[in-house]
Amino acid sequence: MGIISRGIKIIGDKGERGVNALFDSGASASFIKHDIVKEVATIIKMPRERGFTLGNGEGSLRTPYVTNLDFNIKDWTIFDRILVVDKLGEELIIGADIMQRWKMKLDLEKEDILIDPKVFDFKLIKIY
């Protein structure tokens, strides 16, 4: 597990803004504060509320809301779905779900975020 904090730009269907993102490989999901995202992206209600236990075991988060965002990280733009919560210690937490999907690794020694450029070679197939 590892944690790196970095300023990034988020882009939604309503606009964009800079945020401080905590890249946390120990977090199973990714979260953003409601008051941070409400001005830049549409917030969507899921069919059911989802719950998550905090890593220190001292509490939980529950939310029925998600949003879709683009993120500018280094020279790359990625897109994903993020859970929206009212109370969060950070503006944005990028968890293992996004890091695995986008093949991100944390270099804790250099405090750097590594992204495999091959993940951007989208392969499309023709279905007959």
Residue pairs with C-beta under 8 A, 6 or more apart in sequence:
1 24
1 25
1 26
2 23
2 24
2 25
2 26
2 106
2 108
3 22
3 23
3 24
3 25
3 26
3 106
4 22
4 23
4 106
4 108
4 111
4 112
4 113
5 20
5 21
5 22
5 23
6 20
6 21
6 23
6 73
6 113
7 18
7 19
7 20
7 21
8 18
8 19
8 21
8 71
8 72
8 73
8 92
9 16
9 17
9 18
9 19
9 71
9 72
10 16
10 17
10 18
10 19
10 32
10 37
10 40
10 41
10 69
10 70
10 71
10 72
10 92
11 40
11 69
11 70
11 71
11 72
11 77
12 37
12 40
12 41
12 42
12 67
12 68
12 69
12 70
13 41
13 42
13 68
14 39
14 40
14 41
14 42
15 39
15 40
16 40
17 36
17 39
17 40
19 32
19 36
19 91
19 92
20 90
20 91
20 92
21 71
21 90
21 91
21 92
21 93
21 94
22 90
22 92
22 93
22 94
23 94
23 99
23 104
23 106
23 113
24 93
24 94
24 95
24 96
25 95
25 96
25 99
25 106
26 55
26 96
27 55
27 93
27 95
27 96
28 52
28 95
28 96
28 97
29 52
29 83
29 95
29 96
29 97
30 80
30 82
30 83
30 92
30 93
30 94
30 95
30 97
30 98
31 61
31 63
31 82
31 83
31 84
31 85
31 88
31 92
31 93
31 95
32 67
32 69
32 82
32 83
32 84
32 85
32 88
32 91
32 92
32 93
33 84
33 85
33 86
33 87
33 88
33 90
33 91
33 92
34 43
34 65
34 84
34 85
34 86
36 91
36 92
37 43
37 67
37 69
37 82
37 84
40 69
41 67
41 68
41 69
42 67
42 68
43 65
43 66
43 67
43 84
44 65
44 66
44 67
44 68
45 64
45 65
46 64
46 65
46 66
48 64
49 62
49 63
49 64
50 62
50 63
50 64
50 83
51 60
51 61
51 62
52 60
52 61
52 62
52 83
53 59
53 60
54 60
54 61
61 83
61 85
61 87
61 88
63 83
63 84
63 85
63 86
65 83
65 84
65 85
66 81
66 82
66 83
66 84
67 81
67 82
67 84
68 79
68 80
68 81
68 82
69 79
69 80
69 82
70 77
70 78
70 79
71 77
71 78
71 79
71 80
71 94
73 104
73 113
73 115
74 113
74 115
76 115
76 117
76 120
78 98
78 102
78 115
80 97
80 98
80 101
80 102
82 92
94 104
98 104
99 105
99 106
102 115
102 119
103 115
103 116
103 118
103 119
104 113
104 114
104 115
105 113
105 114
105 116
106 112
106 113
106 114
107 113
107 114
